[in-house]
């Protein structure tokens, strides 16, 4: 099961009485826009109780095409990583059956 942007809008709408569907959509869109802009500008995004999104630089490196076996050079790039908070990690693991 995947949670979509439309699902987020619906949850915000349902959980905030007096908020119109358009306002819920604007709220979710604003949060996502601010989050994306922060990451694009190289800033980390910390959401207490949820986790931290980090922007990391990866250097250029040698790689191999898995289909042909040909060697190639992978360009330097920036990637986004996520580290869940301890609270979220505990709740996720509490839901697992061993």
C-alpha positions in Angstrom: 0.0 0.0 0.0 1.3 3.4 -0.9 0.3 6.8 0.6 -0.2 9.3 -2.2 -0.4 13.1 -2.2 -4.1 12.8 -2.7 -4.3 10.6 0.4 -2.4 13.2 2.4 -4.8 15.9 1.2 -7.8 13.8 2.2 -6.4 13.1 5.7 -5.7 16.8 6.3 -9.2 17.6 5.1 -10.8 15.0 7.3 -8.8 15.9 10.4 -9.2 19.7 10.3 -12.8 20.7 10.7 -13.6 24.0 8.9 -10.9 23.5 6.3 -12.1 23.3 2.7 -10.7 20.6 0.4 -9.0 23.4 -1.6 -7.3 24.7 1.6 -6.2 21.2 2.5 -4.7 20.8 -1.0 -3.0 24.2 -0.7 -1.6 23.3 2.7 -0.1 20.0 1.5 1.3 21.6 -1.6 2.9 24.4 0.4 4.5 21.9 2.8 5.9 19.9 -0.1 7.1 23.0 -2.0 8.9 24.3 1.1 10.4 20.9 1.7 11.6 20.5 -1.9 13.1 24.0 -2.0 15.0 23.3 1.2 16.5 20.1 -0.2 17.2 21.6 -3.6 19.2 24.4 -1.9 21.3 21.8 0.0 19.7 22.2 3.4 18.7 19.3 5.6 15.0 18.9 6.6 14.4 17.8 10.2 10.9 16.9 11.2 10.8 16.2 15.0 9.3 12.8 15.8 9.5 11.7 12.2 13.1 11.9 10.9 15.7 13.8 9.0 16.2 14.2 5.2 19.9 14.9 4.3 21.4 16.0 1.1 24.7 14.2 0.5 27.3 14.7 -2.2 28.5 11.6 -4.0 31.8 11.8 -5.9 32.2 10.5 -9.4 33.1 6.9 -9.4 33.8 3.9 -11.7 30.8 1.7 -12.3 29.8 -1.2 -14.5 26.7 -1.6 -16.7 25.1 -4.8 -15.3 23.7 -5.9 -18.6 26.8 -5.6 -20.8 29.6 -5.6 -18.1 31.1 -2.5 -19.7 32.9 -0.1 -17.3 31.7 3.5 -17.2 32.1 6.6 -15.0 29.2 7.6 -12.9 29.0 11.4 -12.5 29.2 13.2 -9.2 25.7 14.0 -7.9 23.7 14.9 -4.9 21.3 12.4 -3.3 18.7 12.6 -0.6 18.8 10.2 2.3 16.4 9.7 5.1 17.1 8.7 8.7 14.0 8.0 10.8 13.8 9.4 14.3 14.1 7.0 17.2 10.4 7.5 18.0 9.4 6.5 14.5 11.8 3.6 14.4 10.4 2.2 17.7 6.8 2.5 16.5 7.7 0.8 13.2 9.5 -2.0 14.9 6.7 -2.4 17.5 4.3 -3.1 14.7 6.5 -6.0 13.4 5.8 -9.6 14.4 8.9 -11.6 15.1 
